[in-house]
């Protein structure tokens, strides 16, 4: 039996969690650069008017991205300005 961590170290691969996190942040940058008329950009800034049902609230994509940004040591505004400055 070989531990997953030792296999990753030997092969030089990153944890899957980090790879998915990078993809989410890359998609955020892509959406940030879109025209304001695009649906994906509108959804990013959309705030629902209705209240949610009782119980635990669902985790949204934006909640997960906010967590990824905070783990990177940035605020939402800093991340948006970084994506806006890229060519």
Secondary structure in CASP SS format (residue, H / E / C, confidence):
PFRMAT SS
TARGET T0000
AUTHOR 0000-0000-0000
METHOD secondary structure of the structure
MODEL  1
X C 1.00
X C 1.00
X C 1.00
X H 1.00
X H 1.00
X H 1.00
X H 1.00
X H 1.00
X H 1.00
X H 1.00
X H 1.00
X C 1.00
X C 1.00
X C 1.00
X C 1.00
X H 1.00
X H 1.00
X H 1.00
X H 1.00
X H 1.00
X H 1.00
X H 1.00
X H 1.00
X H 1.00
X H 1.00
X H 1.00
X H 1.00
X H 1.00
X H 1.00
X H 1.00
X H 1.00
X H 1.00
X C 1.00
X C 1.00
X C 1.00
X C 1.00
X C 1.00
X C 1.00
X H 1.00
X H 1.00
X H 1.00
X H 1.00
X H 1.00
X H 1.00
X H 1.00
X C 1.00
X C 1.00
X C 1.00
X C 1.00
X C 1.00
X C 1.00
X C 1.00
X C 1.00
X C 1.00
X C 1.00
X C 1.00
X C 1.00
X C 1.00
X C 1.00
X C 1.00
X H 1.00
X H 1.00
X H 1.00
X H 1.00
X H 1.00
X H 1.00
X H 1.00
X H 1.00
X H 1.00
X H 1.00
X H 1.00
X C 1.00
X C 1.00
X C 1.00
X C 1.00
X H 1.00
X H 1.00
X H 1.00
X H 1.00
X H 1.00
X H 1.00
X H 1.00
X H 1.00
X H 1.00
X H 1.00
X C 1.00
X C 1.00
END
